[in-house]
């Protein structure tokens, strides 16, 4: 039992139904993430139309109609009869939403990324089997998962997360912090596909740092697809700093690595890609000290 704490898609080895479901979900993901940019463009167009409509009070009044009173004119509100939920995610589309919707979109995007990266090679990507939120300690095939955690279970290849734990990072750091945590847990799934195991192949800490590295590779992919705002990578770095372990506890089995180690592992993935995360050079960066 191994328990780890804390986006053209071909999902090789999956059924046609699974491929369709991921492709459909991907369309939803990109649609949601594109709404903020689209709304900003639309607001600019509304402003230009409003300026052109000066002197025509009827036209101007029509442009300013906000049926649900959420501050988004109906012309640019994706949900004109349902007020926006200001909760730190998708706050620019004018629709009610929940962090759980955002987390599901992130999960889809990360899995799309790895399906594309692995392609039809020796190690074909397969979808995680579960993505479950909890608010009380939860029983999984890998055992009990406690609060204030996110976890990947190798036994059934599922991901579990304490929604309050992710909410803390969402509130205190920003939306990309919980996205990083999700990508880290799916990074463990990628390690599992590659056959990296702890402690038989690499140490527990090295496995955790490899997941940070894989998460960094996804961040670069997300950035190339225009999904990141300027502050997003900074949010990830802050999350890493908050979740680093003290330097003198290497042999604690629950370790993720120190903040410095986690930053290095993440940046290797960002600048050198997922392939470097499995290289001997990567592991040489984090040798275990002698007992």
N, C-alpha and C positions, 0 to 999 in steps of 0.2 A: 504494500500500500504506500503510495506516494501522494502526499497532499501539499500543495503549494499555496502559500499566502500571497497574501500581499503583505482598403477597401480594395464579344470577346471574353467572357467568363467561361472557363471550362472546368467543371468540378469533376476531375477524373475519378472513376470508380463509383460515382453516385448514379442514381436512377434518373431517367428523363424527367420524372416528376420533381425530384430534388433540384435538378438544374433549372427547371422552370421557376420553382419557388424562389430560388436565390436571385435569378435574373429579374423577376417581378419585384422582389423586395429591393433589389439594387435600384430599380427605377424610382421606387418610393423614396429611398435614401437620397439620391441625387436631387429629386424633386424638392424634398424638404430643405436640404442644405442650400439649394439655389434660390429659395424664396427670399431670403434676406437680401441678396444682391439684386434680385429682380424687383423687390419692393423699393429699394433705394433708387433704381433706375426709373421706376414708375412714379415715385414721388417727385423726381426731377421733371418728368414729363408733365405731371399735374401742375407743378409750379409754373412751367412755361405756358401751359394752357390758361392757368389762372391769370397770368400777366396779360396774355392776349385777350382775355375776356373782360379786362377792366372796362367799366362803363356799361357792361351787360350784367346787371345784378342777378338776373334769373340764371344765367349760365354759371356764374360764380357760386351761387347758393347750391346749385346741383352738385358742383365739384366738391363742396365742403360737407356733404351729407355723410354722417357717421352713425349708421343705424344702431350699432351696438355700443357706442360711446367709449370705445377703447383707444381713441386717439388716432386711428387709422381710417382715413376716408374710404368710403365704400368702393371707390374706383380702384384702390390699390389693396384692399383688404381681401385676403383669400377666403375669409369666413366673415362676411359682413353682418351676419346675424348672430354671431357668437363672439364674445369679447376675448381678446388676447389674454393669455395667462402669463404674467411677468414673473418668470421663475428661473431665469438664467439660461434657458435653452429655447431656441427658435422664437426669440422675443420680437422678431421683425416681420413675421408673416401674418399677424392679425388673427391668429387662430388659438383656441385653447389647446394646450398640450401638456405633457408630463415629462419629467426626466426619464421615466422608463421608456418612452417612445424614442428619446434621443439615444439612450443606451442601446436599444435594439438596432437603431440605424448604424451606430458605431460598430456593433458586432457584425452586421451585414457587410459593412465596408471593409473591415479588417479581414474577414473571411474571403471576400472578393479579391483583395490584394494578394493573399497567400495562394489562392487558387490560380491566379495569373502568374505569380512568381514561380510556383512549382511546376505548373503546366503538366505536360505528359511525361515527365522524366521518371527516374527511378523512384523518387519519393513523391507520390501523387497526393494532393491535398484532399482531405475528407472533412466534412462539416462536423463541428462539435454537435453532440447529441442533445444537450440541454443548455439553457441559459436562464437561470432561475434566480429571482430576487427573494430575499428573506428579511424578516425583522426580528426573528428569534432564532437561536441556534438550530441548525438544520441537519438532519441525518442524510448522508450521501453514501454511495457504495464505497467511498474511501473513509467513511467514519463521520463523526460529528464535526461540523464546521461552526466555529464560534462567531460571536458578533465582532464588529469592527474588523472585517476581513473580506477579502475576495479570494476565491479558491478554484483551482483546476483539479479535477479528479481523473487520474489516468485510467482507472478501472472502466468507467463508462464514457470517458472523454467529454465530460460536462463541465460547465462553468457556473459557479454560484457566487452571488455577491450580496452583501449586507447593504440594502438600499440606503440606510442611514449613514453608513460608512462612505458611500459614494456621494451622498448629499453633503456631507461635511466638506469634501474636496470641491464640490460644485460651489458651495457657498463661500468657502474661505479662499479658494485659489482661482476657480473659473471652470468653464465647461470642458476644456481640453484635459484637465487633470483626471476626471473620471474616465475620459476616453482613453487616456494613457493606461490607466489601471486595467481596463477591459482588454486593450491590445497586449498588455503584459501577460494576462492570463491566457489569451489565445496564443501568445508566444510559447507558453508551456506546451500547448497542443502541438505546435510546430516541432518543438523539441521531441515530443513523443513520437511524431511521425518519422522523424529522422533516426529515432532509436537511442537518443541521448537519455541516459537514466542516471539517477543518483541514489545511492553513492557508488554503484557498481562501475559506472563509466566515468563520470565526473562528480565533483563534490556537490553537495546541496547548494552551497553558495554560488558555485560556478553555474549551476543550472538556473538559479534565480537571475544571475547577471546576464546569462544568455537570453532569457526572456526579455530583459530590459533592452538588450541589443536588438532583438527581433522587433520590439516595439518601436525603436528608433528607425529601423528600416521602413516600417509602415508610415511613420510620421513623414519621412521624405516622400513617399508615394502620395500621401494625402496632400502634401504641400504642392507637389507637381500638378495635382489635379485641381488646385485652387481652393481646397477645402479649409485652409488655415487662415486665421487672422494674424496680424503681426505679433500679438501678445501670446499666441497659443503655445509656442515652444517654451516660452518663459514659464508658463503655467506648468508644463510638464517637468521642467527643471525644479520648480518649487515643490512639486509633488514628490520628486525623488529625494530632495533634501529632507522633507518632512518624514519620509518613510525609511530613511537609512538607519542602519543599526550601529551601535557604538563600536568603535574600532577594536575593543578588547574582548569581543564575544564571538570570535570566528567559529568556535566549536559548538555554539548553540545551534541545534538542528533547525530552528525556525528562522535562521538568518536569511536576509536578502542581500547582505553586503552593506558596507558603510556608504554614506552619502557620496563620498568621493568616488568609490568604486562604481556605484550605480550611475553616476554622471558620466564616467568614462565609458562604461558599457553602452549606455544609451547613445552617446555621441559617436562611438564606433559604428553603430547601426545607422545613424543619421548620415554620416559622411562616407562610409565605406560599404554599406548595404548588407543585406541578410547573409550573403555568402561568407563574409568575414566573421560572422557570429559563430561559425562552426570550425574555424581554422585553429591550428595549434597556436598561432601567434596571438589569437584572442585570449585563449586560456592562459597563455604565458603572462598576460597582464595581471592575472589574479592568482598567483601561487599561494597555496595554503602555508601559513607559517608552521614551523615545527612546534610540536606540543611541548 
